[in-house]
Amino acid sequence: MFTGLSRRLLAFAGSCLLVAACATPSSQRAAPRDSESFPYRDGTMSLRQHGAECEVTLSGEITPAAVSALSLVTTETAKRNCGSKWLVLDKVDGQIGPAITIGSMLRNRGFNTRIAPGGACLTPCLIAFAAGTERQIPPAASAARIGFSQIPPDEDYARGRCETALDNRQLISLSRYLRAMLPDSAGDFMMRELRSADCRGVRPLPVNDAVAAGLVTKG
């Protein structure tokens, strides 16, 4: 039979064992996973880390939900030891406004951009692509479908028109963004191509033209 003192000693010892079992040494705390997925409506972002390189792949539509997903991803990359950060654009289309927001986020956070081999990158994708500090396109012209699609007509300003017709607000917003992201020659090239696209199809962007204009820093 235990005395009162013995019971108190046993209880104290048990509590010490419980604390020791629950405590996790700092050296054994869970490290960030090498790969994580951030799905959102109409697309997904995945984060992979290869050594000091952090690579985010965007597949799907650039929408306001994509902006929210990128905010989560960049919060995660800030916790990691990323020597370089890349956004890889794979089969991407979407909306112009969110593309400008995503591009601004990428530039502010020091991301590079790359178009995935075999992917597709149309106007909203190219707007986000322009924000990379380094900008890469697959070298073979057939490796990815890259081109300028028409910016959707404004319902009040250019409804029913096949040719691209930008109102003053759209012109100012796009030109300011492109000049902030690109050398002047590349920004002018982008504006010309954006305004030349129409509803008849996608205007292909040859890699050589993108390199010559300064849109690409490495083909």
N, C-alpha and C positions, 0 to 999 in steps of 0.2 A: 504493500500500500504506500502510495506517495504521500509525503508530507506536503504542507502548503508551500514551503520553500522549494521543494523539488518540482512541484507543478509549475511554479512561476519560472524556474530555470528552464524547464522543458518548453514552456510556451515561448520564452525569449529566444531559445535556440531555433525553434520552428519558424519564428518570424524572420530570423536572420537568414535561414535557408530559403524562405520564400522570396525575400528581397533579392538575394543573390541570384536566384533562378530567373527572376523577372528582369533584372538589370542586364543591359546589353552593352558590352564594352564598345567604345567608340570605334575600335578597329574592326568590329564585326557588324556595324550598321549597314543596312542595305545600300549598295552603291547604285547609281542610276543605271537603268537597263540600257544595253547597247542599242535596242530598237524599240520604238514606241509608235503607236498609231493614234491619230487624232481625227476620227471621222466626223463629217458634218453633212448636212443635207446637200445632195448633189455632188459630193466629192469626199476626198480624204487627204490628210497630210500625214506623212510618216517621217519619223526622225530616226536616223541611224548615225552612230558615231564610229569612225574608223580612226583609231589613235587620236590625234589632235584635230581631225577634220570632222565637223558636224554637218550632216547632209539632210536637208528637208526636201521631200518629194511631194509636189502638189499635183494631184490628178483630179480632174473634174471641172466644175464651174467655179469661176471667181464671182462670189456673191458676198453680201454682208456676213453670211455665216462663215465664209472662208476667212474673212477679216478676224472674226472672233477666234477661229481655230488657230490662225497664225499668232494671235496674241498669246494663246496657251503654249504654243510651240516655242516662241521666243522667251517666254518665262522659264521654260525648261532648259533651253540652251544657255541661259544666263547662269544656271546652276552648274554647268559643265565646264571643263577645261577645253574650250574650243579654240584651237589656234587659227582655224579658218572656218567660215560658215558659208554654206552653199544652199541656194534654193534651186531645185531641179524641177523644171516645168514639163509635165508629161500629159499629153492629150488634154490641153487646157483651152477653154473658151470662157465666156461669161459676160460680165457687165463692166462698163468703162469706169464708173465712179468707184466701186470697190477695188478695181485694178489700180487706180491712182493711189488709193489709200494703202493698199498692200505694198506698192512700190515705195511710197514714202516711209513705211515701216522698215522695209528692207534696207534702204539707204541709211536711215538713222541708226540702224543696228549693225551696219558694216557687213552686209551679206554680199556675196557674189551670186551670179545667176548662170544657169546652164539649161539648154534645151535638151531633153532626153532623146537619144537615138531612137528612131522609129516612132516618135511621138508626134503630136500635132500642136502647133502654137499659132493661134490666130490673133486678131487685133488686141483683145484684152490681155492675152498672154504676153504679147510683145510689149505692151505698156508696162507690165510688171517686170519683164525681162530687162527693160531699159534702165532699171534702178540699180542693177548690180555694179559693184566696184570693178570686178572683172566679169566679162560677159562672153560666154562660149556657146557656139553653135556646132553641131556635128559637121565634120568636114565634107562628107559626101552629100551632094544635093538631094539624093533620094533617101537619105537616112531619116529625115523627118519632114513632115508637111508643115511648112512655115509660110505664112502669107498674111495679107491684110484683108480682113472681112469688113463689110460695111458697118459703120457705127449706126445703131438703130435710129431711125428718124425720130425727131421730136414730134410728139403727137399734135402739138399746136403750131410748130414752126414749119415742119417739112413733111407732114403726113402725106403718104401716097407717092413720094418721090423716090425714084430708083437711085439717083445720084446722091452722094453724101452732101448734106446741107447742114452745116453746123451753125447754131445761133451764137451770138456774141459771148454768152456765158461759157459755152462749150469750147469755143476758140481760145478764150483767155485761159481757162483752166488747163487745157491740154498743152498750149504753148508754154505756159509758165512751168508746168511740170517737166516737159521734155527738155527745156533749156536748163532746168536745175539738175537734171540727171545726166545729160549728154553733152558732148562738145557741140558747138553751134551747128557745124555741118551735119552732124548726125540728127540733131533735133529738127533741122529744116527738112532733111530727107524723110524723117518719120512723118512730119506734118503733110508733106506733099503726097506721100503714099496713102496716108489715112484719108485725105480729102479726095483722092482719086478712086478709092474703092467704091463699088456700087453693089446693087442687089443681084447682079448677074452672076456673081461668083467670087471666089477668092483670088486676089492678085498675088501670085507666088513671089516670095522673096528669095532670090538666089543668094547663096552664101557669099559669093564674090562681091555682090552689090552691097551686102550688109557690112562686109569687111572694109570695102572702099569708102563707104560713108562714115565709118567710125562707130557704127552701132555695135560691132563685135570687137572685143579686144583680143580675142584668140579664136580662130576658126577651127 
